[in-house]
Amino acid sequence: MTIKKRRGCNSKTGRCKLSMAGDLTIETVAQNHAELAKLFDQYRHFDIDLAALEEIDCSGIQLLLALQHSDSTADKRLTLSSAPTAITDAMELLRIRQQFNWETEK
């Protein structure tokens, strides 16, 4: 899985725009967590585009939940967008979709 900083990241405003591509699974979660932890110290608001995410398992969902929880306890904000239908369906099935902030469609 790759995590890319997108255009629009600004340490002065505290906003970081990211995109995730590939698989967010048990095989990649530890590396992704370490990479996100570095960014967590530098920014306050994270916009994460999930459009290119191909697969997610319970470990990947757990990572997103941990980020959401950390953001709420550290006065930070996580916003997800463009998740593939299979991922939002899995979140609905687990009854956790509403725990995330979602970018509204325009």
C-alpha positions, -999 to +999 in steps of 0.1 A: +000+000+000+011+035-007+003+067+012+009+099-008+007+135+003-014+154-022-011+189-033-026+212-007-007+200+024+002+230+045+020+229+079+010+265+086-027+257+084-022+222+098-040+205+069-027+174+052-043+158+022-034+122+016-044+094-007-042+057+000-037+032-028-035-006-028-043-029+001-048-018+037-044-053+052-026-070+080+005-073+058+008-035+054-008-020+085+023-018+107+043+001+080+013+023+073+008+031+110+044+042+113+042+064+082+009+080+094+023+085+130+051+107+115+025+129+097+003+129+128+029+150+147+031+176+119-006+183+110-040+188+127-065+180+100-062+150+077-082+146+045-077+110+033-089+100-002-096+063-003-106+060-040-076+039-050-079+015-020-084-019-035-087-041-004-092-036+034-094-061+061-101-059+099-066-047+105-070-018+080-104-009+095-088-010+129-061+014+118-087+039+105-106+036+137-074+042+158-067+073+137-102+085+142-100+079+179-065+096+182-078+125+162-107+131+186-085+128+217-057+150+204-078+179+190-072+168+154-097+159+126-098+131+102-120+133+071-124+104+047-136+106+011-141+086-021-142+052-005-150+024-029-185+009-023-171-024-010-153-005+017-183+016+028-205-015+026-181-033+050-182-003+073-220-003+072-221-040+079-198-035+110-219-005+120-189+018+121-193+040+091-210+067+111-180+069+134-160+087+107-162+122+092-170+119+055-164+146+029-198+155+015-203+150-022-206+183-042 
